[in-house]
Amino acid sequence: MEVSGLLGTLDPAAVAPVVERHWRTIEDCFTRGRGAAVYIGGRLIIGLRIGVDGAVRSARVAGGDLGAWPVERCVLAAARSWKFPRPRGGEAEVSVPLELPARAAALADASKLAERALAVRLLDLRPCLKGGSEGEGVYVTAYVAPGGVVTSAGFAPVPENDYNEAWADCAHEKMLKWKLPDPRGSVWKVHGRYPRP
């Protein structure tokens, strides 16, 4: 667990018990959010801004490759109600890495054809911007099931960028309607970047 002070500092030893106390909620988000897709799994890093009173002022996805926006959104909503010890010296920023293991493995060596197809389809997410810049510079992880159906997708910001939840809601909904190359009896975990560099 990494804890970095923005204006203040929070001891990492004070952060871990708060996360442990809420671990059941995190697991519930994971179980409900992935549903029957037991091949979903990976790392989710949440970034929290902790106020001087120890309350969470904001929560966002800070990184990871989980590839499950419903899980990510649920964990963020839960984290906004967490209470931490008071930081020393002002508000603090906390990075909380979570490992959420799959019960069945997806093939990480997805076909280059699928990765190229994903890169092209990511351009279809432009309407989700609705005139804003949110969503610029996002790593996308998606799962492609037999038939080429996208069964899940999640997002992590490129460093120095961010995205808002409305963009992610729109992008996720669009991606679940996509067809990519067929993994033929397997599930591929594919990665891309929106927009392409």
ChimeraX attribute file (.defattr): number of C-alpha atoms within 10 A of each C-alpha:
attribute: neighborCount
match mode: 1-to-1
recipient: residues
	/A:1	12
	/A:2	11
	/A:3	18
	/A:4	14
	/A:5	18
	/A:6	15
	/A:7	13
	/A:8	17
	/A:9	19
	/A:10	24
	/A:11	16
	/A:12	15
	/A:13	10
	/A:14	13
	/A:15	19
	/A:16	13
	/A:17	12
	/A:18	15
	/A:19	18
	/A:20	11
	/A:21	11
	/A:22	14
	/A:23	13
	/A:24	11
	/A:25	16
	/A:26	21
	/A:27	14
	/A:28	14
	/A:29	21
	/A:30	22
	/A:31	16
	/A:32	12
	/A:33	20
	/A:34	21
	/A:35	12
	/A:36	9
	/A:37	18
	/A:38	14
	/A:39	18
	/A:40	29
	/A:41	22
	/A:42	15
	/A:43	15
	/A:44	25
	/A:45	20
	/A:46	21
	/A:47	20
	/A:48	24
	/A:49	20
	/A:50	29
	/A:51	20
	/A:52	19
	/A:53	14
	/A:54	18
	/A:55	20
	/A:56	21
	/A:57	18
	/A:58	16
	/A:59	22
	/A:60	24
	/A:61	25
	/A:62	20
	/A:63	21
	/A:64	21
	/A:65	22
	/A:66	29
	/A:67	28
	/A:68	25
	/A:69	25
	/A:70	21
	/A:71	23
	/A:72	23
	/A:73	20
	/A:74	17
	/A:75	24
	/A:76	20
	/A:77	15
	/A:78	14
	/A:79	24
	/A:80	17
	/A:81	13
	/A:82	17
	/A:83	16
	/A:84	20
	/A:85	16
	/A:86	20
	/A:87	22
	/A:88	14
	/A:89	13
	/A:90	17
	/A:91	23
	/A:92	24
	/A:93	24
	/A:94	24
	/A:95	21
	/A:96	20
	/A:97	16
	/A:98	17
	/A:99	12
	/A:100	16
	/A:101	15
	/A:102	16
	/A:103	11
	/A:104	12
	/A:105	15
	/A:106	21
	/A:107	16
	/A:108	12
	/A:109	10
	/A:110	18
	/A:111	16
	/A:112	11
	/A:113	12
	/A:114	21
	/A:115	20
	/A:116	15
	/A:117	16
	/A:118	24
	/A:119	19
	/A:120	14
	/A:121	16
	/A:122	18
	/A:123	13
	/A:124	14
	/A:125	18
	/A:126	16
	/A:127	13
	/A:128	19
	/A:129	18
	/A:130	9
	/A:131	8
	/A:132	10
	/A:133	15
	/A:134	18
	/A:135	26
	/A:136	19
	/A:137	20
	/A:138	23
	/A:139	22
	/A:140	27
	/A:141	22
	/A:142	27
	/A:143	28
	/A:144	27
	/A:145	23
	/A:146	17
	/A:147	15
	/A:148	18
	/A:149	19
	/A:150	23
	/A:151	22
	/A:152	24
	/A:153	27
	/A:154	28
	/A:155	30
	/A:156	29
	/A:157	21
	/A:158	18
	/A:159	11
	/A:160	6
	/A:161	14
	/A:162	18
	/A:163	20
	/A:164	13
	/A:165	15
	/A:166	13
	/A:167	20
	/A:168	24
	/A:169	15
	/A:170	14
	/A:171	24
	/A:172	24
	/A:173	13
	/A:174	17
	/A:175	21
	/A:176	16
	/A:177	10
	/A:178	15
	/A:179	19
	/A:180	20
	/A:181	21
	/A:182	18
	/A:183	18
	/A:184	11
	/A:185	9
	/A:186	15
	/A:187	26
	/A:188	27
	/A:189	28
	/A:190	26
	/A:191	22
	/A:192	20
	/A:193	20
	/A:194	23
	/A:195	17
	/A:196	13
	/A:197	5
